[in-house]
Every structure is written in structure tokens, then in C-alpha cells.
Amino acid sequence: MQQITIGLPKGALEQHYVCKGCTLGKYKKSTFHDWDSKAYAFLERSHSNVCGPFSIASIIIHKYFVIFIVDFSGKCWIFFTQKKDEEFSKFVEFKALFEK
């Protein structure tokens, strides 16, 4: 830079400290392996999420719903609940539905 510019003082350039966060932020993300994200049996891996409470309840007073997504097939099932703590009982119902 000193050779192609006019007006910069001549001398040694100082090295500035680069923080670790800036260096890590420039790293490339590693890719996911196929074997890490694949389920090989029906209930081997499933995901669930509870949504709610909704300000307006349904006709039978359900303010929440639980969604179950099966990783093996990619299909999802929705169960409606009145309380948030009913997720485990809905999972037991979901599991029993598919073990038959």
C-alpha cells in the first residue's frame, strides 16, 4: 500500500490483533453426513412440538396441539390437547397407534 499511495508515512506496518470470534466466523460450516440424519426403522427417531396457547379455543376447548414427525417416513400427525402437560400422554397414544 505504501508503494502505490501518496501521503502515507513510511515505516513498518503494525500487526493488529484479530479476535478469535472473527476468525471462527470466517470458517466454513462442515456438511452433515447422510448416516447422521437418517432413521432406518419407523419409530427409531421422531420429533415433537407443542404449539399454543391460542387465544381462541376450539369448540371442545382445545388450546394446544402437539405435532409428531416421524423421521423415517417424513409424515406428521397432529393431536389436540386442552393443557400443555398432556404431551406425554399423547405420545403414548401415538406410539400405541403404530405398534398395533
Number of C-alpha atoms within 10 A of each C-alpha: 6 11 7 6 8 8 6 10 9 8 7 6 8 6 6 6 6 8 8 8 8 9 9 9 9 8 8 7 7 6 6 8 8 7 8 7 10 12 15 11 11 13 15 11 14 16 10 15 11 18 14 15 14 11 7 9 13 12 7 9 12 17 19 21 21 20 17 19 17 18 19 16 13 9 10 13 11 15 16 20 21 16 14 16 11 15 20 11 11 19 16 10 12 15 12 10 9 9 8 5
